[in-house]
């Protein structure tokens, strides 16, 4: 009970922080009723945490909060696809100021397929360490440029590659999963999968086998290759060493041991098989539709 409440407190805190930092122009595109519903749900769950309400009650109310947040994020995506995002000002990340993104769901939301404790450690500890490492590396390289002392630049370049790859891949990873996930893709992504892999089942088998056979630690990743103009499946045995730079990652699966060991021990295969039940295909489709607009000269 206490551990669950702590997880919820962290999640609601991250959610509240993300909402407070959302650009005012983006919020203006949302229905006032949506905003009111989300803010009321957020405050209600926070109040229940203060009151130390029963776990069952918390889970029910947290699900309402997740659904209201999911509705807002989906509507923001639709507005962007419709061209409304053209008015959103560019907001670059200053050097050394990357932040841990909030999960779009609570830590226990993917159970029974991925345990809450795994999600908490994976997000709060592992992803945060990548963010911290990337920020430190960027600041050290900035210092080197200012002083002209590049004696340790090789080390900090490696740190930036390792932690930056970890940060960006995990940021995608959280969003390609959903408690309402699973099934098969639809629309143009489904058609492209059939075109490039023969069928969804052949794609799924290929992807799962690639994930199982990643040596030691790393990722299996569905990518869009703008130059070849087709979907491909890659293995990144060490994510900083992924060498095919000309592709756009669409669907990454983390098979580092920290992603499954607490629940599945050293059995990677059942983790992979169960993961398909939480794949957020609408988000993958959104990434695909944007990536396919790229056109590079084929050679």
Buried (B, 14 or more C-beta within 10 A) or exposed (E): EEEBBEBBBBBBEBBBEBBEEEEEEBBEBBEEEBBEBBEEBBEBBBEBBEEEBEEEEBBEBBBBBBBBBBBBBEBBBEBBEEEBBEEBEEEEEEEBEBBBBBBBBBBBBBBEBBBBBBBBBBBBEBBBBBBBBBBBBBBBBEEBEEEEEEEEEEEBBEBBBBBBBBBBBBBBBBBBBBBEBBEBBEEEBBEBBEEBBEEBEEBBEBBBEBBBEBEEBBBBBBBBBBEEBBBBBBBBEBBBEBEEEEBBBBBBBBBBBBBBBEBBEEEBEEBBBBBBBBBBBBBBBBBBBBBBEBEEEEE
